[in-house]
Amino acid sequence: MRLVDNWRAVLKHAWSVRLLFVAAILSGLEVALPLLNGLLPIPPLIFAALSGVCVCGAFIARFVVQEKISGEKQ
C-alpha cells in the first residue's frame, strides 16, 4: 500500500474525505450521547442514520470525478 501522488490535494478537496470526517464526528456524538444524559433532544438513532448516510455518500463520492483532484472537467 502506498499513497497517491497528490494525497495532499485529495485530503483537502475530496468529498469522500469530507463525508467520512462528518461521519466520524456523528459517530463520536452517538457514543457521547449517553454521557450527556439527555441534554440533546435528538434520539441516538438519528446520529446513527446520519452517519450511515455520510459513509454511503463518501463511498459514492470516491468514484465521482472531482475536477480539483483529478484535473478532468466534468
All heavy atoms as a GROMACS GRO file, in nm:
protein
  566
    1MET      N    1   0.084  -0.116   0.000
    1MET     CA    2   0.000   0.000   0.000
    1MET      C    3   0.090   0.124   0.000
    1MET      O    4   0.186   0.131   0.075
    1MET     CB    5  -0.088   0.000   0.126
    1MET     CG    6  -0.184   0.114   0.130
    1MET     SD    7  -0.284   0.131   0.280
    1MET     CE    8  -0.336  -0.031   0.316
    2ARG      N    9   0.057   0.220  -0.086
    2ARG     CA   10   0.132   0.345  -0.087
    2ARG      C   11   0.036   0.459  -0.120
    2ARG      O   12  -0.070   0.439  -0.178
    2ARG     CB   13   0.248   0.341  -0.185
    2ARG     CG   14   0.209   0.328  -0.328
    2ARG     CD   15   0.334   0.315  -0.418
    2ARG     NE   16   0.293   0.310  -0.556
    2ARG     CZ   17   0.289   0.416  -0.635
    2ARG    NH1   18   0.326   0.533  -0.591
    2ARG    NH2   19   0.248   0.405  -0.759
    3LEU      N   20   0.073   0.579  -0.081
    3LEU     CA   21  -0.012   0.696  -0.102
    3LEU      C   22  -0.014   0.736  -0.248
    3LEU      O   23   0.084   0.716  -0.321
    3LEU     CB   24   0.041   0.814  -0.020
    3LEU     CG   25   0.035   0.802   0.132
    3LEU    CD1   26   0.101   0.923   0.196
    3LEU    CD2   27  -0.108   0.790   0.178
    4VAL      N   28  -0.124   0.797  -0.291
    4VAL     CA   29  -0.130   0.852  -0.425
    4VAL      C   30  -0.039   0.974  -0.432
    4VAL      O   31  -0.008   1.036  -0.329
    4VAL     CB   32  -0.275   0.890  -0.465
    4VAL    CG1   33  -0.361   0.766  -0.477
    4VAL    CG2   34  -0.334   0.987  -0.367
    5ASP      N   35   0.003   1.010  -0.552
    5ASP     CA   36   0.098   1.121  -0.568
    5ASP      C   37   0.042   1.253  -0.516
    5ASP      O   38   0.115   1.334  -0.460
    5ASP     CB   39   0.139   1.136  -0.714
    5ASP     CG   40   0.220   1.016  -0.762
    5ASP    OD1   41   0.286   0.951  -0.678
    5ASP    OD2   42   0.217   0.988  -0.883
    6ASN      N   43  -0.087   1.276  -0.536
    6ASN     CA   44  -0.147   1.403  -0.495
    6ASN      C   45  -0.230   1.388  -0.367
    6ASN      O   46  -0.338   1.443  -0.355
    6ASN     CB   47  -0.233   1.459  -0.608
    6ASN     CG   48  -0.348   1.369  -0.645
    6ASN    OD1   49  -0.349   1.251  -0.611
    6ASN    ND2   50  -0.446   1.423  -0.713
    7TRP      N   51  -0.177   1.318  -0.267
    7TRP     CA   52  -0.253   1.289  -0.146
    7TRP      C   53  -0.292   1.415  -0.071
    7TRP      O   54  -0.396   1.420  -0.008
    7TRP     CB   55  -0.177   1.192  -0.056
    7TRP     CG   56  -0.051   1.246   0.004
    7TRP    CD1   57   0.074   1.238  -0.048
    7TRP    CD2   58  -0.039   1.315   0.128
    7TRP    NE1   59   0.165   1.299   0.035
    7TRP    CE2   60   0.097   1.347   0.146
    7TRP    CE3   61  -0.129   1.354   0.227
    7TRP    CZ2   62   0.145   1.416   0.255
    7TRP    CZ3   63  -0.081   1.422   0.337
    7TRP    CH2   64   0.055   1.453   0.351
    8ARG      N   65  -0.210   1.520  -0.077
    8ARG     CA   66  -0.246   1.645  -0.009
    8ARG      C   67  -0.371   1.707  -0.071
    8ARG      O   68  -0.459   1.756  -0.001
    8ARG     CB   69  -0.130   1.742  -0.013
    8ARG     CG   70  -0.018   1.704   0.082
    8ARG     CD   71   0.092   1.812   0.085
    8ARG     NE   72   0.195   1.776   0.178
    8ARG     CZ   73   0.309   1.719   0.145
    8ARG    NH1   74   0.334   1.688   0.020
    8ARG    NH2   75   0.398   1.691   0.238
    9ALA      N   76  -0.378   1.706  -0.204
    9ALA     CA   77  -0.496   1.759  -0.273
    9ALA      C   78  -0.619   1.674  -0.242
    9ALA      O   79  -0.728   1.728  -0.223
    9ALA     CB   80  -0.471   1.764  -0.424
   10VAL      N   81  -0.602   1.544  -0.237
   10VAL     CA   82  -0.713   1.455  -0.204
   10VAL      C   83  -0.763   1.484  -0.063
   10VAL      O   84  -0.883   1.494  -0.039
   10VAL     CB   85  -0.671   1.306  -0.217
   10VAL    CG1   86  -0.778   1.214  -0.162
   10VAL    CG2   87  -0.638   1.272  -0.361
   11LEU      N   88  -0.672   1.501   0.030
   11LEU     CA   89  -0.709   1.529   0.168
   11LEU      C   90  -0.784   1.661   0.181
   11LEU      O   91  -0.879   1.673   0.258
   11LEU     CB   92  -0.583   1.531   0.256
   11LEU     CG   93  -0.603   1.531   0.406
   11LEU    CD1   94  -0.681   1.408   0.449
   11LEU    CD2   95  -0.470   1.536   0.477
   12LYS      N   96  -0.745   1.762   0.103
   12LYS     CA   97  -0.808   1.894   0.110
   12LYS      C   98  -0.940   1.903   0.035
   12LYS      O   99  -1.031   1.972   0.078
   12LYS     CB  100  -0.715   2.001   0.053
   12LYS     CG  101  -0.599   2.036   0.141
   12LYS     CD  102  -0.519   2.146   0.075
   12LYS     CE  103  -0.396   2.180   0.156
   12LYS     NZ  104  -0.315   2.283   0.090
   13HIS      N  105  -0.951   1.836  -0.080
   13HIS     CA  106  -1.062   1.862  -0.171
   13HIS      C  107  -1.160   1.747  -0.195
   13HIS      O  108  -1.267   1.769  -0.249
   13HIS     CB  109  -1.008   1.908  -0.307
   13HIS     CG  110  -0.922   2.030  -0.298
   13HIS    ND1  111  -0.972   2.154  -0.268
   13HIS    CD2  112  -0.789   2.046  -0.312
   13HIS    CE1  113  -0.874   2.242  -0.266
   13HIS    NE2  114  -0.762   2.179  -0.292
   14ALA      N  115  -1.124   1.626  -0.158
   14ALA     CA  116  -1.209   1.511  -0.191
   14ALA      C  117  -1.335   1.509  -0.103
   14ALA      O  118  -1.327   1.520   0.020
   14ALA     CB  119  -1.132   1.381  -0.173
   15TRP      N  120  -1.449   1.496  -0.168
   15TRP     CA  121  -1.576   1.488  -0.094
   15TRP      C  122  -1.583   1.362  -0.011
   15TRP      O  123  -1.646   1.360   0.095
   15TRP     CB  124  -1.693   1.496  -0.192
   15TRP     CG  125  -1.723   1.637  -0.227
   15TRP    CD1  126  -1.689   1.702  -0.343
   15TRP    CD2  127  -1.788   1.734  -0.145
   15TRP    NE1  128  -1.730   1.832  -0.336
   15TRP    CE2  129  -1.793   1.855  -0.216
   15TRP    CE3  130  -1.843   1.730  -0.017
   15TRP    CZ2  131  -1.849   1.970  -0.164
   15TRP    CZ3  132  -1.900   1.844   0.034
   15TRP    CH2  133  -1.903   1.962  -0.039
   16SER      N  134  -1.520   1.254  -0.056
   16SER     CA  135  -1.522   1.132   0.023
   16SER      C  136  -1.455   1.153   0.158
   16SER      O  137  -1.504   1.105   0.260
   16SER     CB  138  -1.455   1.017  -0.054
   16SER     OG  139  -1.322   1.050  -0.088
   17VAL      N  140  -1.345   1.226   0.160
   17VAL     CA  141  -1.275   1.253   0.286
   17VAL      C  142  -1.361   1.342   0.376
   17VAL      O  143  -1.373   1.319   0.496
   17VAL     CB  144  -1.138   1.319   0.258
   17VAL    CG1  145  -1.072   1.364   0.387
   17VAL    CG2  146  -1.048   1.224   0.182
   18ARG      N  147  -1.424   1.443   0.317
   18ARG     CA  148  -1.510   1.533   0.394
   18ARG      C  149  -1.627   1.458   0.457
   18ARG      O  150  -1.660   1.478   0.574
   18ARG     CB  151  -1.562   1.645   0.305
   18ARG     CG  152  -1.454   1.739   0.257
   18ARG     CD  153  -1.510   1.838   0.158
   18ARG     NE  154  -1.404   1.922   0.104
   18ARG     CZ  155  -1.422   2.009   0.009
   18ARG    NH1  156  -1.541   2.026  -0.045
   18ARG    NH2  157  -1.322   2.082  -0.036
   19LEU      N  158  -1.690   1.373   0.378
   19LEU     CA  159  -1.805   1.299   0.428
   19LEU      C  160  -1.765   1.198   0.536
   19LEU      O  161  -1.838   1.179   0.633
   19LEU     CB  162  -1.878   1.229   0.313
   19LEU     CG  163  -1.954   1.323   0.219
   19LEU    CD1  164  -1.999   1.249   0.094
   19LEU    CD2  165  -2.072   1.386   0.289
   20LEU      N  166  -1.650   1.137   0.520
   20LEU     CA  167  -1.602   1.045   0.624
   20LEU      C  168  -1.569   1.119   0.753
   20LEU      O  169  -1.590   1.068   0.863
   20LEU     CB  170  -1.481   0.966   0.574
   20LEU     CG  171  -1.513   0.857   0.473
   20LEU    CD1  172  -1.385   0.799   0.415
   20LEU    CD2  173  -1.597   0.749   0.537
   21PHE      N  174  -1.520   1.242   0.742
   21PHE     CA  175  -1.495   1.324   0.860
   21PHE      C  176  -1.624   1.356   0.933
   21PHE      O  177  -1.632   1.344   1.056
   21PHE     CB  178  -1.422   1.453   0.817
   21PHE     CG  179  -1.389   1.543   0.932
   21PHE    CD1  180  -1.288   1.510   1.021
   21PHE    CD2  181  -1.458   1.661   0.951
   21PHE    CE1  182  -1.258   1.594   1.128
   21PHE    CE2  183  -1.430   1.745   1.057
   21PHE     CZ  184  -1.328   1.712   1.146
   22VAL      N  185  -1.728   1.393   0.858
   22VAL     CA  186  -1.859   1.420   0.919
   22VAL      C  187  -1.914   1.293   0.984
   22VAL      O  188  -1.968   1.297   1.095
   22VAL     CB  189  -1.958   1.477   0.815
   22VAL    CG1  190  -2.099   1.485   0.871
   22VAL    CG2  191  -1.912   1.614   0.768
   23ALA      N  192  -1.898   1.180   0.917
   23ALA     CA  193  -1.945   1.053   0.974
   23ALA      C  194  -1.872   1.020   1.104
   23ALA      O  195  -1.933   0.971   1.199
   23ALA     CB  196  -1.926   0.940   0.873
   24ALA      N  197  -1.743   1.049   1.109
   24ALA     CA  198  -1.667   1.024   1.232
   24ALA      C  199  -1.717   1.113   1.346
   24ALA      O  200  -1.730   1.067   1.461
   24ALA     CB  201  -1.518   1.049   1.207
   25ILE      N  202  -1.746   1.238   1.316
   25ILE     CA  203  -1.800   1.328   1.420
   25ILE      C  204  -1.936   1.279   1.469
   25ILE      O  205  -1.962   1.275   1.590
   25ILE     CB  206  -1.809   1.472   1.366
   25ILE    CG1  207  -1.670   1.531   1.349
   25ILE    CG2  208  -1.891   1.561   1.459
   25ILE    CD1  209  -1.666   1.665   1.281
   26LEU      N  210  -2.022   1.239   1.376
   26LEU     CA  211  -2.154   1.190   1.414
   26LEU      C  212  -2.142   1.061   1.497
   26LEU      O  213  -2.217   1.043   1.593
   26LEU     CB  214  -2.240   1.167   1.290
   26LEU     CG  215  -2.286   1.294   1.218
   26LEU    CD1  216  -2.349   1.257   1.085
   26LEU    CD2  217  -2.381   1.373   1.304
   27SER      N  218  -2.050   0.974   1.461
   27SER     CA  219  -2.030   0.851   1.538
   27SER      C  220  -1.981   0.883   1.679
   27SER      O  221  -2.024   0.820   1.775
   27SER     CB  222  -1.930   0.759   1.469
   27SER     OG  223  -1.983   0.713   1.347
   28GLY      N  224  -1.893   0.980   1.690
   28GLY     CA  225  -1.846   1.021   1.821
   28GLY      C  226  -1.958   1.080   1.906
   28GLY      O  227  -1.968   1.052   2.026
   29LEU      N  228  -2.043   1.159   1.844
   29LEU     CA  229  -2.158   1.214   1.916
   29LEU      C  230  -2.253   1.105   1.960
   29LEU      O  231  -2.310   1.111   2.070
   29LEU     CB  232  -2.231   1.316   1.830
   29LEU     CG  233  -2.161   1.451   1.813
   29LEU    CD1  234  -2.237   1.537   1.712
   29LEU    CD2  235  -2.150   1.523   1.945
   30GLU      N  236  -2.268   1.005   1.876
   30GLU     CA  237  -2.356   0.893   1.910
   30GLU      C  238  -2.305   0.819   2.033
   30GLU      O  239  -2.383   0.780   2.120
   30GLU     CB  240  -2.365   0.798   1.790
   30GLU     CG  241  -2.456   0.681   1.810
   30GLU     CD  242  -2.454   0.586   1.693
   30GLU    OE1  243  -2.382   0.610   1.594
   30GLU    OE2  244  -2.525   0.485   1.700
   31VAL      N  245  -2.175   0.804   2.043
   31VAL     CA  246  -2.115   0.737   2.158
   31VAL      C  247  -2.126   0.826   2.282
   31VAL      O  248  -2.148   0.778   2.393
   31VAL     CB  249  -1.967   0.702   2.129
   31VAL    CG1  250  -1.895   0.656   2.253
   31VAL    CG2  251  -1.960   0.596   2.020
   32ALA      N  252  -2.114   0.958   2.263
   32ALA     CA  253  -2.115   1.051   2.376
   32ALA      C  254  -2.255   1.080   2.428
   32ALA      O  255  -2.271   1.134   2.537
   32ALA     CB  256  -2.046   1.181   2.337
   33LEU      N  257  -2.358   1.046   2.352
   33LEU     CA  258  -2.495   1.078   2.393
   33LEU      C  259  -2.532   1.023   2.531
   33LEU      O  260  -2.593   1.096   2.610
   33LEU     CB  261  -2.596   1.029   2.289
   33LEU     CG  262  -2.624   1.125   2.175
   33LEU    CD1  263  -2.723   1.062   2.078
   33LEU    CD2  264  -2.676   1.257   2.223
   34PRO      N  265  -2.500   0.900   2.565
   34PRO     CA  266  -2.534   0.854   2.700
   34PRO      C  267  -2.465   0.935   2.810
   34PRO      O  268  -2.519   0.951   2.919
   34PRO     CB  269  -2.485   0.709   2.703
   34PRO     CG  270  -2.478   0.668   2.561
   34PRO     CD  271  -2.447   0.791   2.483
   35LEU      N  272  -2.348   0.989   2.782
   35LEU     CA  273  -2.277   1.069   2.880
   35LEU      C  274  -2.342   1.206   2.899
   35LEU      O  275  -2.329   1.267   3.005
   35LEU     CB  276  -2.131   1.087   2.838
   35LEU     CG  277  -2.052   0.958   2.822
   35LEU    CD1  278  -1.913   0.987   2.767
   35LEU    CD2  279  -2.042   0.884   2.953
   36LEU      N  280  -2.411   1.254   2.796
   36LEU     CA  281  -2.477   1.384   2.804
   36LEU      C  282  -2.611   1.376   2.878
   36LEU      O  283  -2.671   1.479   2.906
   36LEU     CB  284  -2.498   1.442   2.664
   36LEU     CG  285  -2.370   1.471   2.586
   36LEU    CD1  286  -2.403   1.516   2.446
   36LEU    CD2  287  -2.286   1.575   2.657
   37ASN      N  288  -2.657   1.254   2.903
   37ASN     CA  289  -2.776   1.230   2.984
   37ASN      C  290  -2.899   1.309   2.938
   37ASN      O  291  -2.962   1.379   3.016
   37ASN     CB  292  -2.745   1.257   3.132
   37ASN     CG  293  -2.848   1.192   3.222
   37ASN    OD1  294  -2.922   1.104   3.180
   37ASN    ND2  295  -2.851   1.236   3.345
   38GLY      N  296  -2.927   1.302   2.809
   38GLY     CA  297  -3.049   1.363   2.759
   38GLY      C  298  -3.045   1.513   2.738
   38GLY      O  299  -3.148   1.576   2.723
   39LEU      N  300  -2.928   1.574   2.736
   39LEU     CA  301  -2.918   1.718   2.713
   39LEU      C  302  -2.955   1.757   2.570
   39LEU      O  303  -3.004   1.866   2.545
   39LEU     CB  304  -2.778   1.769   2.746
   39LEU     CG  305  -2.738   1.764   2.893
   39LEU    CD1  306  -2.593   1.807   2.910
   39LEU    CD2  307  -2.829   1.854   2.976
   40LEU      N  308  -2.928   1.668   2.477
   40LEU     CA  309  -2.965   1.693   2.337
   40LEU      C  310  -3.098   1.626   2.308
   40LEU      O  311  -3.118   1.510   2.340
   40LEU     CB  312  -2.857   1.639   2.243
   40LEU     CG  313  -2.720   1.704   2.252
   40LEU    CD1  314  -2.622   1.632   2.162
   40LEU    CD2  315  -2.728   1.850   2.214
   41PRO      N  316  -3.190   1.699   2.244
   41PRO     CA  317  -3.322   1.642   2.217
   41PRO      C  318  -3.327   1.552   2.093
   41PRO      O  319  -3.433   1.528   2.039
   41PRO     CB  320  -3.408   1.766   2.197
   41PRO     CG  321  -3.314   1.866   2.141
   41PRO     CD  322  -3.181   1.839   2.206
   42ILE      N  323  -3.212   1.500   2.049
   42ILE     CA  324  -3.206   1.419   1.928
   42ILE      C  325  -3.184   1.273   1.968
   42ILE      O  326  -3.091   1.242   2.043
   42ILE     CB  327  -3.091   1.466   1.837
   42ILE    CG1  328  -3.111   1.614   1.802
   42ILE    CG2  329  -3.083   1.383   1.712
   42ILE    CD1  330  -2.994   1.676   1.731
   43PRO      N  331  -3.268   1.182   1.918
   43PRO     CA  332  -3.250   1.040   1.952
   43PRO      C  333  -3.121   0.984   1.892
   43PRO      O  334  -3.078   1.026   1.784
   43PRO     CB  335  -3.371   0.972   1.888
   43PRO     CG  336  -3.457   1.077   1.833
   43PRO     CD  337  -3.385   1.207   1.838
   44PRO      N  338  -3.058   0.888   1.960
   44PRO     CA  339  -2.932   0.829   1.911
   44PRO      C  340  -2.947   0.766   1.772
   44PRO      O  341  -2.851   0.764   1.695
   44PRO     CB  342  -2.898   0.722   2.014
   44PRO     CG  343  -2.973   0.761   2.136
   44PRO     CD  344  -3.094   0.835   2.091
   45LEU      N  345  -3.064   0.717   1.740
   45LEU     CA  346  -3.085   0.654   1.610
   45LEU      C  347  -3.064   0.754   1.496
   45LEU      O  348  -3.016   0.717   1.388
   45LEU     CB  349  -3.225   0.594   1.603
   45LEU     CG  350  -3.258   0.512   1.480
   45LEU    CD1  351  -3.161   0.394   1.467
   45LEU    CD2  352  -3.400   0.461   1.485
   46ILE      N  353  -3.095   0.880   1.520
   46ILE     CA  354  -3.075   0.983   1.417
   46ILE      C  355  -2.926   0.998   1.386
   46ILE      O  356  -2.886   1.007   1.270
   46ILE     CB  357  -3.135   1.118   1.463
   46ILE    CG1  358  -3.286   1.106   1.482
   46ILE    CG2  359  -3.100   1.229   1.365
   46ILE    CD1  360  -3.363   1.077   1.357
   47PHE      N  361  -2.841   1.001   1.490
   47PHE     CA  362  -2.697   1.011   1.467
   47PHE      C  363  -2.646   0.890   1.390
   47PHE      O  364  -2.563   0.904   1.300
   47PHE     CB  365  -2.622   1.024   1.600
   47PHE     CG  366  -2.632   1.160   1.661
   47PHE    CD1  367  -2.712   1.182   1.770
   47PHE    CD2  368  -2.561   1.266   1.608
   47PHE    CE1  369  -2.722   1.307   1.827
   47PHE    CE2  370  -2.570   1.392   1.664
   47PHE     CZ  371  -2.651   1.413   1.774
   48ALA      N  372  -2.694   0.772   1.424
   48ALA     CA  373  -2.652   0.651   1.354
   48ALA      C  374  -2.695   0.657   1.207
   48ALA      O  375  -2.617   0.622   1.118
   48ALA     CB  376  -2.710   0.528   1.422
   49ALA      N  377  -2.817   0.701   1.181
   49ALA     CA  378  -2.867   0.710   1.043
   49ALA      C  379  -2.788   0.814   0.963
   49ALA      O  380  -2.749   0.788   0.848
   49ALA     CB  381  -3.016   0.744   1.043
   50LEU      N  382  -2.764   0.930   1.021
   50LEU     CA  383  -2.687   1.034   0.952
   50LEU      C  384  -2.544   0.988   0.924
   50LEU      O  385  -2.490   1.014   0.817
   50LEU     CB  386  -2.686   1.163   1.034
   50LEU     CG  387  -2.817   1.240   1.040
   50LEU    CD1  388  -2.804   1.357   1.136
   50LEU    CD2  389  -2.858   1.287   0.903
   51SER      N  390  -2.485   0.917   1.017
   51SER     CA  391  -2.351   0.863   0.998
   51SER      C  392  -2.349   0.763   0.882
   51SER      O  393  -2.261   0.766   0.796
   51SER     CB  394  -2.303   0.796   1.126
   51SER     OG  395  -2.176   0.742   1.108
   52GLY      N  396  -2.450   0.677   0.877
   52GLY     CA  397  -2.461   0.580   0.768
   52GLY      C  398  -2.478   0.647   0.633
   52GLY      O  399  -2.417   0.607   0.534
   53VAL      N  400  -2.558   0.752   0.628
   53VAL     CA  401  -2.579   0.827   0.504
   53VAL      C  402  -2.449   0.892   0.459
   53VAL      O  403  -2.415   0.890   0.340
   53VAL     CB  404  -2.691   0.933   0.522
   53VAL    CG1  405  -2.693   1.031   0.407
   53VAL    CG2  406  -2.825   0.865   0.536
   54CYS      N  407  -2.372   0.948   0.553
   54CYS     CA  408  -2.244   1.009   0.518
   54CYS      C  409  -2.145   0.907   0.464
   54CYS      O  410  -2.073   0.934   0.368
   54CYS     CB  411  -2.186   1.081   0.640
   54CYS     SG  412  -2.270   1.232   0.682
   55VAL      N  413  -2.141   0.789   0.525
   55VAL     CA  414  -2.050   0.685   0.478
   55VAL      C  415  -2.090   0.638   0.338
   55VAL      O  416  -2.004   0.620   0.251
   55VAL     CB  417  -2.043   0.567   0.577
   55VAL    CG1  418  -1.968   0.450   0.519
   55VAL    CG2  419  -1.980   0.612   0.707
   56CYS      N  420  -2.219   0.621   0.314
   56CYS     CA  421  -2.266   0.583   0.180
   56CYS      C  422  -2.232   0.691   0.078
   56CYS      O  423  -2.189   0.663  -0.033
   56CYS     CB  424  -2.415   0.556   0.181
   56CYS     SG  425  -2.460   0.406   0.268
   57GLY      N  426  -2.250   0.816   0.118
   57GLY     CA  427  -2.216   0.928   0.029
   57GLY      C  428  -2.067   0.932   0.000
   57GLY      O  429  -2.026   0.960  -0.113
   58ALA      N  430  -1.986   0.903   0.099
   58ALA     CA  431  -1.841   0.900   0.079
   58ALA      C  432  -1.802   0.788  -0.017
   58ALA      O  433  -1.713   0.806  -0.102
   58ALA     CB  434  -1.770   0.883   0.212
   59PHE      N  435  -1.867   0.674  -0.005
   59PHE     CA  436  -1.840   0.562  -0.095
   59PHE      C  437  -1.871   0.601  -0.239
   59PHE      O  438  -1.792   0.577  -0.330
   59PHE     CB  439  -1.923   0.441  -0.052
   59PHE     CG  440  -1.900   0.319  -0.137
   59PHE    CD1  441  -1.786   0.243  -0.120
   59PHE    CD2  442  -1.991   0.282  -0.233
   59PHE    CE1  443  -1.764   0.131  -0.199
   59PHE    CE2  444  -1.971   0.170  -0.312
   59PHE     CZ  445  -1.857   0.095  -0.294
   60ILE      N  446  -1.984   0.665  -0.259
   60ILE     CA  447  -2.023   0.709  -0.395
   60ILE      C  448  -1.930   0.820  -0.444
   60ILE      O  449  -1.887   0.819  -0.560
   60ILE     CB  450  -2.170   0.757  -0.394
   60ILE    CG1  451  -2.262   0.637  -0.368
   60ILE    CG2  452  -2.205   0.825  -0.525
   60ILE    CD1  453  -2.404   0.674  -0.337
   61ALA      N  454  -1.898   0.916  -0.357
   61ALA     CA  455  -1.813   1.028  -0.397
   61ALA      C  456  -1.673   0.983  -0.439
   61ALA      O  457  -1.607   1.050  -0.517
   61ALA     CB  458  -1.803   1.129  -0.282
   62ARG      N  459  -1.630   0.870  -0.387
   62ARG     CA  460  -1.496   0.820  -0.421
   62ARG      C  461  -1.485   0.787  -0.570
   62ARG      O  462  -1.377   0.791  -0.629
   62ARG     CB  463  -1.465   0.696  -0.337
   62ARG     CG  464  -1.328   0.642  -0.355
   62ARG     CD  465  -1.223   0.743  -0.307
   62ARG     NE  466  -1.092   0.697  -0.335
   62ARG     CZ  467  -1.011   0.750  -0.426
   62ARG    NH1  468  -1.051   0.852  -0.498
   62ARG    NH2  469  -0.891   0.703  -0.446
   63PHE      N  470  -1.597   0.758  -0.634
   63PHE     CA  471  -1.596   0.718  -0.775
   63PHE      C  472  -1.638   0.828  -0.870
   63PHE      O  473  -1.641   0.809  -0.991
   63PHE     CB  474  -1.686   0.595  -0.795
   63PHE     CG  475  -1.637   0.476  -0.720
   63PHE    CD1  476  -1.697   0.436  -0.602
   63PHE    CD2  477  -1.527   0.404  -0.764
   63PHE    CE1  478  -1.651   0.327  -0.532
   63PHE    CE2  479  -1.480   0.295  -0.695
   63PHE     CZ  480  -1.542   0.256  -0.577
   64VAL      N  481  -1.670   0.946  -0.818
   64VAL     CA  482  -1.712   1.058  -0.900
   64VAL      C  483  -1.591   1.144  -0.933
   64VAL      O  484  -1.508   1.173  -0.846
   64VAL     CB  485  -1.819   1.143  -0.825
   64VAL    CG1  486  -1.855   1.267  -0.902
   64VAL    CG2  487  -1.942   1.059  -0.797
   65VAL      N  488  -1.580   1.188  -1.058
   65VAL     CA  489  -1.469   1.274  -1.099
   65VAL      C  490  -1.482   1.408  -1.028
   65VAL      O  491  -1.588   1.471  -1.031
   65VAL     CB  492  -1.470   1.295  -1.253
   65VAL    CG1  493  -1.366   1.397  -1.292
   65VAL    CG2  494  -1.445   1.164  -1.323
   66GLN      N  495  -1.374   1.450  -0.965
   66GLN     CA  496  -1.371   1.579  -0.896
   66GLN      C  497  -1.258   1.661  -0.958
   66GLN      O  498  -1.142   1.625  -0.946
   66GLN     CB  499  -1.351   1.558  -0.746
   66GLN     CG  500  -1.466   1.480  -0.686
   66GLN     CD  501  -1.444   1.446  -0.541
   66GLN    OE1  502  -1.396   1.528  -0.465
   66GLN    NE2  503  -1.480   1.325  -0.503
   67GLU      N  504  -1.295   1.771  -1.022
   67GLU     CA  505  -1.202   1.848  -1.104
   67GLU      C  506  -1.076   1.892  -1.028
   67GLU      O  507  -0.966   1.885  -1.081
   67GLU     CB  508  -1.273   1.970  -1.160
   67GLU     CG  509  -1.193   2.047  -1.262
   67GLU     CD  510  -1.272   2.159  -1.322
   67GLU    OE1  511  -1.394   2.152  -1.328
   67GLU    OE2  512  -1.207   2.257  -1.364
   68LYS      N  513  -1.089   1.936  -0.904
   68LYS     CA  514  -0.973   1.985  -0.830
   68LYS      C  515  -0.872   1.874  -0.801
   68LYS      O  516  -0.755   1.902  -0.778
   68LYS     CB  517  -1.017   2.048  -0.698
   68LYS     CG  518  -1.081   2.182  -0.715
   68LYS     CD  519  -1.108   2.243  -0.580
   68LYS     CE  520  -1.166   2.382  -0.595
   68LYS     NZ  521  -1.184   2.448  -0.467
   69ILE      N  522  -0.918   1.752  -0.801
   69ILE     CA  523  -0.830   1.641  -0.766
   69ILE      C  524  -0.776   1.571  -0.890
   69ILE      O  525  -0.658   1.552  -0.908
   69ILE     CB  526  -0.901   1.539  -0.676
   69ILE    CG1  527  -0.942   1.609  -0.547
   69ILE    CG2  528  -0.813   1.421  -0.646
   69ILE    CD1  529  -1.033   1.527  -0.463
   70SER      N  530  -0.866   1.535  -0.982
   70SER     CA  531  -0.826   1.456  -1.096
   70SER      C  532  -0.782   1.540  -1.214
   70SER      O  533  -0.719   1.491  -1.306
   70SER     CB  534  -0.940   1.362  -1.139
   70SER     OG  535  -1.051   1.438  -1.179
   71GLY      N  536  -0.819   1.669  -1.216
   71GLY     CA  537  -0.782   1.756  -1.325
   71GLY      C  538  -0.872   1.744  -1.446
   71GLY      O  539  -0.854   1.814  -1.545
   72GLU      N  540  -0.970   1.656  -1.440
   72GLU     CA  541  -1.063   1.638  -1.552
   72GLU      C  542  -1.183   1.726  -1.534
   72GLU      O  543  -1.229   1.752  -1.424
   72GLU     CB  544  -1.109   1.493  -1.558
   72GLU     CG  545  -0.997   1.395  -1.582
   72GLU     CD  546  -1.047   1.252  -1.580
   72GLU    OE1  547  -1.167   1.231  -1.602
   72GLU    OE2  548  -0.964   1.162  -1.557
   73LYS      N  549  -1.235   1.776  -1.645
   73LYS     CA  550  -1.358   1.855  -1.640
   73LYS      C  551  -1.476   1.762  -1.656
   73LYS      O  552  -1.473   1.666  -1.730
   73LYS     CB  553  -1.360   1.961  -1.749
   73LYS     CG  554  -1.254   2.063  -1.726
   73LYS     CD  555  -1.280   2.187  -1.805
   73LYS     CE  556  -1.169   2.286  -1.770
   73LYS     NZ  557  -1.208   2.418  -1.788
   74GLN      N  558  -1.581   1.793  -1.581
   74GLN     CA  559  -1.698   1.705  -1.582
   74GLN      C  560  -1.787   1.733  -1.699
   74GLN      O  561  -1.810   1.834  -1.746
   74GLN     CB  562  -1.776   1.724  -1.453
   74GLN     CG  563  -1.694   1.683  -1.334
   74GLN     CD  564  -1.771   1.702  -1.204
   74GLN    OE1  565  -1.889   1.730  -1.202
   74GLN    NE2  566  -1.701   1.688  -1.094
   0.00000   0.00000   0.00000
